[in-house]
Amino acid sequence: MDGNKIDANMDGNKIAEWLRKEYLGIRSGQANPGILDSVRVEVYGSPMAINQLATVTLGDSRSLRVVPWDKSVINSIDAAIRESNLGVSVSVDDQGIRVTFPQLTAENRQSLNKLVKQKLEEARIRVRTERQKALNAIEGLDEDAQTRAKLKLQKDVDEINRKLEELSGKKEAEIMA
């Protein structure tokens, strides 16, 4: 195995993307269509994502507008959002659904920041797992190639961790705003 072939960066980018998606599911005081990505609606005999059933747009800074393409699924979407425990209020009218994000309390902000830190730690664990896999792959190389590969791997891991910290810092700032 060639030491130049070892690259934790690709998996690191996957981990950063996973963390980014996880953070989309954590609400802040502002409306974000990504928060509904995790909500599944039971329609047509199978669970579907809301964005496969409706157009989701920003109403204002604290509300979303969900307009289903098929008006018969409005009640199913409404029920799915309410059951998802996202901490939002939902109202239905003749055109669709309005999802309102309440102002966060100091206590809510603290618990959301704890969740952000938990997700960051999960991402760090994933990075350590990928690093260990790469180190195991490096084992069979000659000493010089091992040294070069380990240095590159550590540089990649440091860069990935920097990206993860940056994502976490942005999310915490968003929650505290």
N, C-alpha and C positions, 0 to 999 in steps of 0.2 A: 504494500500500500504506500502511496506517495504522500508525504507530509503536507504537500500543497492541496491535496484533495479534502483534507479535513476542514470543514467550515461550519461552525456553529451558528453563523450569521443567518442562514436561511431559516433554521428552526427558531432562532431568536426573533426574527421578524414575525414568525407565526405566533410566538408567545406574546409579542407586543400587540399584535392584531387581536389576539384573544383577550388581552387585558383591556384594550380599547373598547371592544364589544361589551365586555362585562361592565365597564364604566358607563356605557350608554344606558344600561339597565338600572343604574343608580340615579334616582331623581335628584335634581337640585331645585332651587326655587323657580327656575325658568323652564318653560316648555321645551321639550325635545322629542321629536317624532321617534327617535331611536328607542325610547323607553318602552314603546309598544311592540318592539321587535320580538320580545320574549313571550308575548301573549298569544296563545293559540285558541282559535275559535272552532268549536265543533259544528261544522256545516257540511252539507252534501255527503255525509257519512264518513268524514275524516277531519282531523285537526288541521287547520290552515292558519297561516300568519295573517295578521290584519292587513298588511300591505299587499296581500294577494287577493283581498276582498274589497278594498276600499282605497280611496285617495286620502292620505293623511297630510294635512297642511297646518302651518302655524296660524293660529287665530290672532293672537297678540303674544306678548312676552310670557304670559302665564297660562295660555290655553292652546289646545290643538283642536282642529276640526277634522272629524272622520266622516267621509261621505262614501257610503257603500255604493258599489256599482249596481248591486241587486238589493233593492229596498227591503226585500223579505228577510235579509240577514241582520237587520239593524238590532233586533232584540237579542240575537245570539252574540253579536259583537259587544253590546252593552253588558250582558251578563258576564262575558269572558273578562272584560276590563274590570268590572266590579269584583269578581272572584280572584283576580290576580294580586290583590293587596298591594297595589303600587302607591297607595296613599294619595290618590287623586279623586276628585269628585267628577261624576259623570251625569250629563243631562241629555235627554233625547228630544229632538224636535222632528218636524216633518221632513227636513232635509238630511238629517244625519245625527251625529253625536258630537257634543262638545265635551272635551276633557280638560278640566281646570286643575292647575297645580297650585295648591295652597301655599301661603308663605311659610317658610320653615321656621320652627322655633329653635332656640339655642340648643335645647336637648336633642331635637331631631338632627341638627347639624353635627353634633358630637357623635351620635350613633351612626350617621352616614359616613363620617370621617373614619370611624372604626371599621366600617365595612370596606371603605377604600383601602385602608391599611391591610385588612385581611386578604383582599384580592391581590394586592401588591405582593404579599408574602406567598400566596399561591403561585404567582408568576415567578417569583424568585426560586421557589422549589422546583418548578418546571425547568428553569435555567440550570440549576444545579444538576438535575437529572440528565439533561442534554449534555452538560459538561462532562459528567461521569461517563456517558456513552462514548463521547469523543475521546476521552482519556483512555478508555478501554481499547478503542480502535488504534490509538497511537502506540500501544504496547509493543506491537510487532515490528516497529521501525528501528533502524539503527540509531545509535546514540545522538548523532548530530541532527538527524531528521526529527527525532523525538523532541529535542530541545527547541528546534525551530517551530515545530507544530504546537508544542505546549505554550510557547511565547505568543504565537498567533491566536491560539485558542483563548488564552487569558485576555488578550487585547479585545477579542470578539466578545467575550463574556462581560468585560468591563463596559464596553460600548452598549451592549444589550441592557445591562443593569442601569446605565445612565438614561437610556430611553424610557425604561420602566419608571424610574424615579421622576423623570420629566412628566410622564403621563399622570402619575399619581399626584404630583404637585399641582398640575393644571386642574385636575378634578377636585382636589381639596379647595383650591382657590375659587372654583365655580360654586362649590357648596357654601363656602363662607361669604360669598358676595351677596 
